[in-house]
Amino acid sequence: MSHKGFGKLKKIGSVLLSSMVVMGLLAGCTGGKSAQQQEEKVLRIGVLYGSTDDSYFRQQYTDIFEYANSNITIEIVPAIDQNQYRYNDGSEPYVQPDYLESMKKIMTGSNPVDVVVADTSTLKQLIAENLLKQLDPLIQEDKFDTTDYVPSVIEGIKDLGDGNLYALTPSFSSSALFYNKKLFTDAGVTPPTDKMTWDEIFDKARLVAKGEGNDRVYGFAFNRYKGNDPYWDMQNNYLNTLQLKTFDDKAETMTVDTPQWTKVWETVSKLAKDEVIPNNNNIDYSEPWTAISSDLFLSGKVAMTVAESYYINEVADANNNASKIKNFTAVDWDVVTVPVHPEKPDMGGNIWLNNTFSINSSAPNADSAWEFIKFINGEEFAKLKSRSNTYEMVSRKSYIQPKQGLDYNVQAFYLLKPVPPTDSKLESLMMEKQGLYSINSMGRNYFQEVLENKKTPAEALKAWSEKGNSMLQEIKLNPKTLFQEDGTPFIPEDTGNTGI
């Protein structure tokens, strides 16, 4: 049989398999509820941001359910309608929306939404304000199976509700530590393993780093992109698990002049100065910028890097086309969990629960809301989405399989628990007082002084604390205060789009 003919049969088989899964979904939805099906209903689903005609959301979550339940019409209700910004001609200043308050508005009133779709930060606050229906009794009553859920996902949601479930999510995104097997073999160093501490990974990074100048191979990178900035790169993967704060909850006092902050800056600055991690010193800007050259991991310039699960497709695609790519050798790789801090040995990995689904406590159509949530969190839905969702992983372990038939440590993406979400009150504070963003940016100036040996980490953090406190005082006097790069305050004009 020709490859072309085989390809056709393979494609037809794939379509038939998907069709069988969809038929299973439909059968599961339509069985045994003829009386309910005859009653016309409108299920209103509230989302944080979007439009009433959100084709992507409908394709991902609602189309099959709506088709299977012909008596139910689904309405998408965005808390923030993106269309309201489309026609702004710039004559009015842009006002950062308050997502939490906007969501609460569509959950109350004369026509509240039934289902609430939110990130974990918003979810946590809605739970705290008793605005969501607890799902545990419904799960027990219907014997809805959650035992196959990824423990870190289900426990992460429970942590938001003091041990109770107020939401479910059919998918999640996560990251892991990718490592180049050949670089470890060449260096005679044992490869990393799951749940290693950051210090253990940094020690290995020192052992595998080699070369000088443009030939430098780094031991570790916080992300795979050429042009890394150590200050910003450490924010998401290293600092967030420690949950260190730049200033207090009221944004009145800096909190960076501490031993824990000093240890972080000492660790990362030394790695950068020793060129164990990229520090922008050896970037060859004359080199053509390609998908390979701009990627430190694919180009063999780093032994270990943190990347999301969808990066697997990029590595696999590059390897599959290695013979066609100039100056590229296929990478022999695997993954382990993102490193952990000893204080929190089971937390990390940047697990994101982007879309959690809950039932509004004031839902007029709570029964249909629960049927919908069960449907998109069920086994058949997971089976279908495990093949079609490129950027996220399904929440049911049975359907998390290595992509493209590869052999790698897929559990590395879900062994760790998610980091608790940012306090929504802090997010609201940042929206209200946008000069606060400049305080974090100002920290980079002081970190750079450490890299240039102008200050010790302790001295730089003390200076940042003093400068930050003066900036906080300016914001306290006028919440509209913004700052230039050197920290000089100014009050923006009220007319025109601020561009923030």
C-alpha positions as CSV (number, residue, x, y, z in Angstrom):
1,M,0.0,0.0,0.0
2,S,1.3,3.5,-0.9
3,H,2.0,6.0,1.9
4,K,-0.6,8.2,0.4
5,G,-3.3,5.5,0.6
6,F,-2.2,4.6,4.2
7,G,-2.4,8.3,5.1
8,K,-6.0,8.4,3.9
9,L,-7.0,5.3,5.8
10,K,-5.3,6.7,8.9
11,K,-7.2,10.0,8.6
12,I,-10.5,8.2,8.0
13,G,-9.8,6.0,11.1
14,S,-9.1,9.1,13.2
15,V,-12.3,10.8,12.1
16,L,-14.3,7.6,12.8
17,L,-12.8,7.3,16.2
18,S,-13.6,10.9,17.1
19,S,-17.1,10.4,15.8
20,M,-17.5,7.3,18.1
21,V,-16.4,9.4,21.1
22,V,-18.8,12.2,20.2
23,M,-21.6,9.6,19.8
24,G,-20.7,8.3,23.3
25,L,-20.9,11.8,24.6
26,L,-24.3,12.4,23.0
27,A,-25.6,9.1,24.3
28,G,-24.5,10.0,27.8
29,C,-26.2,13.3,27.6
30,T,-29.5,12.2,26.2
31,G,-30.3,9.0,28.1
32,G,-33.3,8.8,30.4
33,K,-34.4,12.5,30.6
34,S,-37.1,12.8,28.1
35,A,-39.4,14.9,30.4
36,Q,-36.6,17.3,31.1
37,Q,-35.7,17.6,27.4
38,Q,-39.2,18.8,26.5
39,E,-38.8,21.8,28.7
40,E,-37.1,24.7,27.0
41,K,-34.3,26.2,29.1
42,V,-31.7,28.9,28.7
43,L,-28.3,28.2,30.4
44,R,-26.4,31.4,31.0
45,I,-22.6,31.0,31.4
46,G,-20.6,33.9,32.8
47,V,-17.0,34.3,31.7
48,L,-14.5,36.9,32.8
49,Y,-13.7,38.3,29.4
50,G,-14.9,37.8,25.9
51,S,-18.0,38.4,23.8
52,T,-21.5,37.0,23.6
53,D,-20.5,35.3,20.4
54,D,-17.3,33.6,21.6
55,S,-16.7,31.0,19.0
56,Y,-13.6,29.5,20.6
57,F,-15.3,29.0,23.9
58,R,-18.4,27.5,22.3
59,Q,-16.2,25.2,20.2
60,Q,-14.2,24.1,23.3
61,Y,-17.0,23.6,25.8
62,T,-20.6,24.2,24.8
63,D,-21.3,23.1,21.2
64,I,-21.6,19.4,21.8
65,F,-23.6,19.8,25.0
66,E,-26.0,22.1,23.3
67,Y,-26.4,19.7,20.4
68,A,-27.0,16.8,22.7
69,N,-29.6,18.8,24.7
70,S,-31.7,20.4,22.1
71,N,-34.0,21.9,24.7
72,I,-31.2,24.0,26.2
73,T,-30.0,27.2,24.6
74,I,-26.6,28.5,25.9
75,E,-25.9,32.2,26.3
76,I,-22.3,33.4,26.9
77,V,-22.3,36.4,29.2
78,P,-18.9,38.1,29.5
79,A,-18.2,40.1,32.7
80,I,-16.0,42.3,30.6
81,D,-17.2,42.6,27.0
82,Q,-14.2,43.0,24.8
83,N,-16.3,44.8,22.2
84,Q,-16.6,47.9,24.4
85,Y,-12.9,48.6,23.7
86,R,-13.0,47.9,20.0
87,Y,-14.5,51.3,19.1
88,N,-12.6,53.5,21.5
89,D,-11.1,56.3,19.4
90,G,-8.7,57.3,22.1
91,S,-10.6,60.4,23.2
92,E,-11.4,58.9,26.5
93,P,-8.8,57.5,29.0
94,Y,-8.6,53.7,29.2
95,V,-9.8,52.5,32.6
96,Q,-8.5,49.1,33.8
97,P,-11.6,46.9,34.5
98,D,-12.1,45.3,37.8
99,Y,-12.7,41.7,36.8
100,L,-13.9,40.5,40.2
101,E,-16.5,43.2,40.6
102,S,-17.6,42.8,37.0
103,M,-18.1,39.1,37.6
104,K,-20.1,39.7,40.7
105,K,-22.5,42.0,38.8
106,I,-23.5,39.4,36.3
107,M,-23.9,36.9,39.2
108,T,-26.6,39.0,40.9
109,G,-29.5,41.1,39.8
110,S,-32.7,40.2,38.0
111,N,-31.1,37.8,35.5
112,P,-28.0,36.2,37.1
113,V,-25.8,33.7,35.2
114,D,-26.0,30.0,36.1
115,V,-22.4,28.8,35.5
116,V,-19.4,30.8,36.5
117,V,-16.1,30.4,34.6
118,A,-13.2,32.0,36.3
119,D,-9.5,31.8,37.1
120,T,-8.4,30.6,40.5
121,S,-7.8,34.1,41.9
122,T,-11.4,35.1,41.2
123,L,-12.7,31.7,42.2
124,K,-11.1,32.0,45.6
125,Q,-12.7,35.4,46.3
126,L,-16.1,34.3,45.1
127,I,-15.9,31.3,47.5
128,A,-14.9,33.6,50.4
129,E,-18.0,35.7,49.7
130,N,-20.3,32.7,49.6
131,L,-21.3,33.4,46.0
132,L,-20.9,29.8,44.7
133,K,-22.7,26.5,45.3
134,Q,-20.7,23.7,46.9
135,L,-20.3,20.8,44.6
136,D,-19.5,18.0,47.1
137,P,-23.2,17.1,47.8
138,L,-24.0,17.0,44.1
139,I,-20.9,14.8,43.4
140,Q,-22.0,12.4,46.1
141,E,-25.6,12.3,45.1
142,D,-24.9,11.6,41.5
143,K,-21.9,9.4,42.3
144,F,-19.8,11.5,39.9
145,D,-16.4,9.9,39.7
146,T,-13.5,12.2,40.6
147,T,-11.0,9.5,41.6
148,D,-9.4,9.7,38.2
149,Y,-8.7,13.4,38.5
150,V,-5.1,14.5,38.7
151,P,-4.6,14.8,42.5
152,S,-2.7,18.1,42.2
153,V,-5.7,19.6,40.2
154,I,-8.5,18.4,42.5
155,E,-6.5,19.2,45.7
156,G,-5.6,22.6,44.3
157,I,-9.2,23.5,43.8
158,K,-10.1,22.1,47.3
159,D,-7.4,24.3,48.9
160,L,-9.3,27.3,47.6
161,G,-12.4,26.2,49.4
162,D,-11.0,25.1,52.7
163,G,-11.1,21.5,51.7
164,N,-14.4,21.7,49.8
165,L,-15.1,21.6,46.1
166,Y,-16.8,24.7,44.6
167,A,-15.6,24.1,41.1
168,L,-14.2,21.6,38.6
169,T,-12.0,22.1,35.6
170,P,-11.7,19.8,32.6
171,S,-8.2,20.8,31.7
172,F,-5.1,22.5,33.1
173,S,-1.7,23.8,31.9
174,S,1.6,23.1,33.5
175,S,5.3,23.2,33.0
176,A,8.2,20.9,33.7
177,L,12.0,20.9,33.6
178,F,13.3,19.8,30.1
179,Y,16.8,18.4,30.0
180,N,19.2,17.5,27.3
181,K,20.4,13.9,27.9
182,K,23.5,14.1,25.7
183,L,24.9,17.2,27.5
184,F,24.6,15.3,30.8
185,T,26.2,12.2,29.4
186,D,29.0,14.2,27.9
187,A,29.7,15.9,31.2
188,G,29.5,12.6,33.1
189,V,26.7,14.0,35.3
190,T,23.6,12.1,36.5
191,P,20.5,13.6,35.0
192,P,18.0,15.4,37.2
193,T,15.1,13.6,38.9
194,D,11.6,14.5,40.0
195,K,11.2,16.9,43.0
196,M,14.8,18.0,43.2
197,T,15.3,21.3,45.0
198,W,16.4,24.4,43.2
199,D,19.8,24.2,44.9
200,E,20.3,20.6,43.7
201,I,19.4,21.7,40.1
202,F,21.7,24.7,40.3
203,D,24.5,22.4,41.5
204,K,24.0,20.1,38.4
205,A,23.8,23.2,36.2
206,R,27.3,24.2,37.3
207,L,28.6,20.8,36.5
208,V,27.3,20.7,32.9
209,A,27.9,24.3,31.9
210,K,30.8,24.7,29.5
211,G,32.5,26.8,26.8
212,E,33.2,30.5,26.4
213,G,31.7,33.4,24.6
214,N,29.4,32.5,21.8
215,D,30.2,28.8,22.4
216,R,28.9,29.0,25.9
217,V,26.5,26.2,26.9
218,Y,24.5,27.2,30.0
219,G,23.6,24.7,32.7
220,F,20.1,26.1,33.3
221,A,17.7,28.7,32.0
222,F,14.4,29.9,33.6
223,N,12.9,29.8,30.1
224,R,14.1,28.7,26.7
225,Y,14.2,32.1,24.9
226,K,17.3,33.8,23.8
227,G,17.7,37.2,25.4
228,N,16.8,36.1,28.9
229,D,16.8,38.7,31.7
230,P,17.6,37.1,35.1
231,Y,15.6,39.6,37.1
232,W,12.3,39.0,35.2
233,D,13.0,35.3,34.6
234,M,13.2,34.4,38.2
235,Q,9.8,35.9,39.0
236,N,7.6,33.2,37.6
237,N,9.5,30.0,38.3
238,Y,11.5,30.8,41.4
239,L,10.0,33.6,43.4
240,N,6.4,32.7,42.9
241,T,6.5,29.5,44.9
242,L,8.1,31.3,47.9
243,Q,5.3,33.8,47.6
244,L,7.6,36.7,48.5
245,K,5.9,40.1,48.4
246,T,7.4,43.4,47.2
247,F,5.2,45.4,49.5
248,D,2.6,44.8,52.2
249,D,-1.1,44.1,51.5
250,K,-2.0,47.8,51.8
251,A,0.8,48.9,49.5
252,E,2.2,51.2,52.2
253,T,5.5,49.5,53.1
254,M,8.2,47.7,51.2
255,T,9.0,44.1,52.3
256,V,12.1,43.2,50.3
257,D,14.8,44.1,52.8
258,T,14.7,40.6,54.4
259,P,17.0,37.6,54.7
260,Q,14.8,35.5,52.4
261,W,14.9,38.1,49.6
262,T,18.7,38.5,50.1
263,K,19.2,34.7,49.7
264,V,17.2,34.7,46.4
265,W,19.2,37.6,45.0
266,E,22.5,36.1,46.2
267,T,21.7,32.8,44.5
268,V,20.4,34.1,41.2
269,S,23.0,36.9,40.8
270,K,25.9,34.5,41.4
271,L,24.5,32.1,38.8
272,A,24.2,34.9,36.3
273,K,27.7,36.3,37.0
274,D,29.2,32.8,36.7
275,E,27.3,32.3,33.5
276,V,25.6,29.2,34.8
277,I,22.4,30.8,33.6
278,P,22.1,33.3,30.6
279,N,22.8,36.9,31.4
280,N,22.6,38.5,27.9
281,N,26.4,38.9,27.7
282,N,27.0,36.4,25.0
283,I,24.2,37.1,22.5
284,D,25.3,37.2,18.9
285,Y,22.9,39.7,17.4
286,S,24.5,39.2,14.0
287,E,23.2,35.6,13.9
288,P,20.0,35.1,11.9
289,W,17.0,34.8,14.2
290,T,15.3,31.5,13.5
291,A,13.0,29.1,15.4
292,I,16.1,27.2,16.3
293,S,18.7,29.9,16.9
294,S,16.2,31.8,19.2
295,D,15.6,28.7,21.3
296,L,18.3,28.0,23.8
297,F,17.2,24.4,24.3
298,L,16.7,23.4,20.7
299,S,20.0,25.0,19.7
300,G,21.9,23.1,22.4
301,K,22.8,26.2,24.3
302,V,21.3,25.1,27.6
303,A,21.2,21.8,29.4
304,M,18.0,22.4,31.4
305,T,15.1,24.8,31.0
306,V,11.6,25.2,32.2
307,A,8.8,25.0,29.6
308,E,5.1,24.4,29.2
309,S,3.6,21.0,28.1
310,Y,2.9,22.3,24.6
311,Y,6.6,22.8,24.1
312,I,6.8,19.1,23.6
313,N,5.1,19.5,20.2
314,E,7.8,22.1,19.2
315,V,10.7,19.8,20.2
316,A,9.1,16.8,18.5
317,D,8.4,18.7,15.3
318,A,11.9,20.0,15.2
319,N,13.3,16.5,15.8
320,N,11.1,15.0,13.1
321,N,12.4,17.6,10.6
322,A,16.0,17.5,11.7
323,S,17.3,16.4,8.3
324,K,15.7,19.4,6.7
325,I,17.0,22.0,9.2
326,K,20.4,23.5,8.6
327,N,22.9,23.2,11.5
328,F,20.4,21.4,13.7
329,T,20.9,18.0,15.5
330,A,17.8,16.3,17.0
331,V,17.7,16.7,20.8
332,D,17.6,13.7,23.0
333,W,15.5,14.9,25.9
334,D,13.2,14.1,28.8
335,V,11.4,16.0,31.6
336,V,11.2,16.0,35.4
337,T,9.2,18.2,37.7
338,V,10.2,21.8,38.0
339,P,12.5,22.2,41.0
340,V,11.0,22.8,44.5
341,H,11.9,24.8,47.5
342,P,12.6,22.8,50.7
343,E,10.0,24.9,52.5
344,K,7.4,23.7,50.1
345,P,8.6,20.4,48.6
346,D,5.3,19.4,46.9
347,M,4.5,22.8,45.3
348,G,5.5,24.3,42.0
349,G,5.4,23.6,38.3
350,N,3.3,26.6,37.4
351,I,0.1,24.5,37.2
352,W,-2.5,26.9,35.9
353,L,-6.3,26.2,36.3
354,N,-7.3,28.7,33.7
355,N,-11.0,27.9,33.4
356,T,-12.7,26.6,36.5
357,F,-16.5,25.9,36.3
358,S,-18.8,26.7,39.2
359,I,-22.5,27.1,39.9
360,N,-23.7,30.5,41.0
361,S,-25.4,30.4,44.4
362,S,-28.2,32.5,42.8
363,A,-28.4,30.4,39.6
364,P,-32.1,30.1,38.4
365,N,-31.2,27.0,36.5
366,A,-28.8,25.2,38.9
367,D,-29.8,21.7,37.7
368,S,-28.9,22.3,34.1
369,A,-25.7,24.1,35.3
370,W,-24.6,20.9,37.2
371,E,-25.5,18.7,34.2
372,F,-23.2,20.9,32.0
373,I,-20.4,20.9,34.5
374,K,-20.6,17.1,34.8
375,F,-20.6,16.8,31.0
376,I,-17.4,18.8,30.4
377,N,-15.7,17.1,33.3
378,G,-16.7,13.6,32.4
379,E,-14.7,10.7,31.0
380,E,-15.9,10.8,27.4
381,F,-15.2,14.6,27.2
382,A,-11.7,14.0,28.5
383,K,-11.2,11.2,25.9
384,L,-12.2,13.6,23.1
385,K,-10.2,16.6,24.4
386,S,-7.1,14.6,25.1
387,R,-6.5,14.4,21.3
388,S,-7.7,17.9,20.3
389,N,-6.4,20.2,23.0
390,T,-2.8,21.2,22.0
391,Y,-2.1,23.7,24.7
392,E,-3.6,22.1,27.8
393,M,-3.8,18.7,29.5
394,V,-7.0,17.0,30.5
395,S,-7.7,16.7,34.2
396,R,-8.3,13.0,34.1
397,K,-5.1,10.9,34.5
398,S,-6.3,8.1,32.3
399,Y,-6.3,10.3,29.3
400,I,-3.0,12.0,29.8
401,Q,-0.6,10.2,27.5
402,P,2.7,11.1,25.9
403,K,2.2,13.1,22.8
404,Q,3.1,11.9,19.3
405,G,3.8,8.4,20.5
406,L,6.9,9.6,22.4
407,D,8.4,8.1,25.6
408,Y,8.9,10.7,28.3
409,N,8.1,11.3,32.0
410,V,4.6,12.7,31.5
411,Q,3.8,12.7,35.2
412,A,6.3,15.4,35.7
413,F,3.6,17.9,34.6
414,Y,1.2,17.0,37.4
415,L,3.1,15.6,40.4
416,L,3.3,19.0,42.1
417,K,0.5,21.1,43.6
418,P,-0.3,24.5,42.1
419,V,1.0,27.6,43.8
420,P,-1.9,29.5,45.5
421,P,-3.3,32.2,43.3
422,T,-2.5,35.9,43.7
423,D,-4.9,37.6,46.1
424,S,-7.6,39.3,44.0
425,K,-7.5,42.2,46.4
426,L,-3.9,42.8,45.4
427,E,-4.9,42.6,41.7
428,S,-7.6,45.2,42.4
429,L,-5.1,47.4,44.2
430,M,-2.7,47.2,41.3
431,M,-5.5,48.3,38.9
432,E,-6.4,51.2,41.1
433,K,-2.8,52.3,41.7
434,Q,-1.0,51.6,38.5
435,G,2.2,53.3,39.7
436,L,2.8,50.1,41.8
437,Y,4.0,48.3,38.7
438,S,6.9,50.7,38.5
439,I,8.1,49.7,41.9
440,N,8.7,46.1,40.7
441,S,10.4,47.5,37.6
442,M,12.6,49.6,39.7
443,G,13.9,46.5,41.3
444,R,15.6,45.5,38.1
445,N,17.8,48.6,38.3
446,Y,19.1,47.5,41.7
447,F,19.5,43.9,40.6
448,Q,21.6,45.1,37.7
449,E,23.9,46.9,40.1
450,V,24.4,43.6,41.8
451,L,25.4,42.0,38.5
452,E,27.8,44.8,37.9
453,N,29.3,44.4,41.4
454,K,28.3,47.9,42.4
455,K,26.3,46.7,45.3
456,T,25.9,43.5,47.3
457,P,22.5,41.9,47.2
458,A,21.8,43.1,50.8
459,E,22.8,46.7,49.9
460,A,20.8,46.6,46.7
461,L,17.7,45.4,48.4
462,K,18.0,48.0,51.2
463,A,18.3,50.7,48.5
464,W,15.3,49.3,46.6
465,S,13.3,49.2,49.9
466,E,14.1,52.9,50.6
467,K,13.3,54.0,47.1
468,G,10.2,51.9,47.0
469,N,8.9,53.4,50.3
470,S,9.3,56.9,48.9
471,M,7.4,55.8,45.7
472,L,4.6,54.2,47.9
473,Q,4.3,57.5,49.8
474,E,3.8,59.4,46.5
475,I,1.1,56.9,45.5
476,K,-0.6,57.2,48.9
477,L,-0.8,61.0,48.4
478,N,-2.2,60.6,44.9
479,P,-3.3,57.1,43.7
480,K,-2.9,58.3,40.0
481,T,0.8,58.8,40.4
482,L,3.0,57.2,37.8
483,F,6.8,57.1,37.6
484,Q,9.5,57.6,35.0
485,E,12.2,54.9,34.7
486,D,14.4,56.6,37.3
487,G,11.4,56.7,39.8
488,T,10.6,60.4,39.3
489,P,6.8,60.8,40.0
490,F,4.4,62.5,37.7
491,I,0.6,62.8,37.4
492,P,-0.8,61.8,33.9
493,E,-3.3,64.1,32.2
494,D,-6.9,62.9,32.4
495,T,-7.5,63.2,28.7
496,G,-6.4,60.7,26.1
497,N,-5.6,57.1,26.3
498,T,-2.9,56.5,28.9
499,G,-1.8,53.3,27.0
500,I,-1.5,51.4,30.3
